[in-house]
Amino acid sequence: MNVLIVESRIELAGLWQRHLERLGAVVRIAQDEDSATALLRECSFQILVLDLVLDSGSALAVADMAQFCQPDARVIFVTNTSFFSDGSIFRHCANACAFMPSATEPGDLAAVVEHYGQAS
């Protein structure tokens, strides 16, 4: 399973990466919209773990690019804000499959990624 983590905080992205790699995933990390969209053009991913609030660029633009370049890829949005907490993210992004707090235990996030990665 190929996973793209799009997270501005490299320490958090690395923590998630290690948990996913223990499950056998091949993980790439992008810290902003530009590097994420470049990776979406170069590589194939089953799952994106995408922080809704990036320091540089738009997470929704990354999700749109994933939908265009890799329509079978699923997006797991993570956030530390209450934005979209009403579930409306699923109306805005057809490829969204989950919406989780950034503070979710890394093992739990990895289990959700593994679940949706196997389903795709």
N, C-alpha and C positions, 0 to 999 in steps of 0.2 A: 504494500500500500504506500503510495506517494502522498505526502502531506506538505502543504505550504502553511507555515505559521507567519502571519503578518501582525507584528507586535512591535511597538516603538521601544518598549523596555526590554533590552537585550537579555538581562538577567532572567526575567520571567519567560521569555521565549526559549532560552536555553534550558530552563527547568522543564518546561513542557516537552521540549525536544528530547531530552534524556528519557523521560517517561515513555514517550512514543517509540523511541528506538528500542527500548527494552521489549516492546511488543512486536518488534520486527519491522516497524515503519521506516521508510526512507524520508527524512525530513529536511526541508530547506527553510531558511528564515529570511524574511524581508522586514525591514523596519519602516518602510514608507510606501506610498502609492507607486512611485516610479519604479522602485526595485521589484515590487510585487507584480506589476503589470509586465515588466521585462521577463520575469521568471514564468509568468503565465504564457508568454509567447514562445519560450524556449523549452519548457518541460511540461509533462503531463501529470496532473494531480487528481486524485480521487476526492480529497478533502482539503478544504482551507479552514484554518482556525484564524479568524479575522477579528482583531480588536476594533470595535465600533468607533473608537476615538483614537485616531493616529496623530502623532506629533506633526507629521508632514503628509498632506494629501487627504484623500477621502476614501473611507472604507467602502462606502456605497459604490464609488467608481471602480474599486477593485472587484467588488462582487459583480458589477455589471460586466466588467472585462472577462471575468471567469465565466459568466453565463454565455458570453459571445464566443470566447475562444475554446472553452471546455464545458459544453452544456450539461455533461453528465456529472461534473464535479459538484459536490455538496459543500455548503458553507455553514460552519458553526461560528456564530457571532459570540464574542465575549466582550464584557464591558464592566467598568467600575462605576458607571453612572446609572441613573434611573431612566435615561432616554430610551424610548421604545419598550419600556417595561410593560406596556399594555399589550404587547404581542403584535403590534402593527408592523414590525420588521418583516413578518411573513407575508404581508400584503405588498410590501415594497420590493422584496427580493424573492423571486421565484425559486432560487437555488438555496435559500435558507432552510436548514433542517433543524437547527437548535439555537437557543439563545441562553447563555449562561453567564453568571458573574465571573469576573476575572479572578476572584478569590476562591473559586472552586478548587478543591483538592486536585493536584496534578494527576493523581491516579484515577480519579473520577472522570476528569476531562479526557484522559487517554482512553478510558473505557467507552466513552461516548464516541470518540473519534473512531475507535476500532469497530464499534457497532455500525456506524454509518459508512465507514470505509468498506466493510464487508458487504453491505447492502448495495453499494454502487457497482 
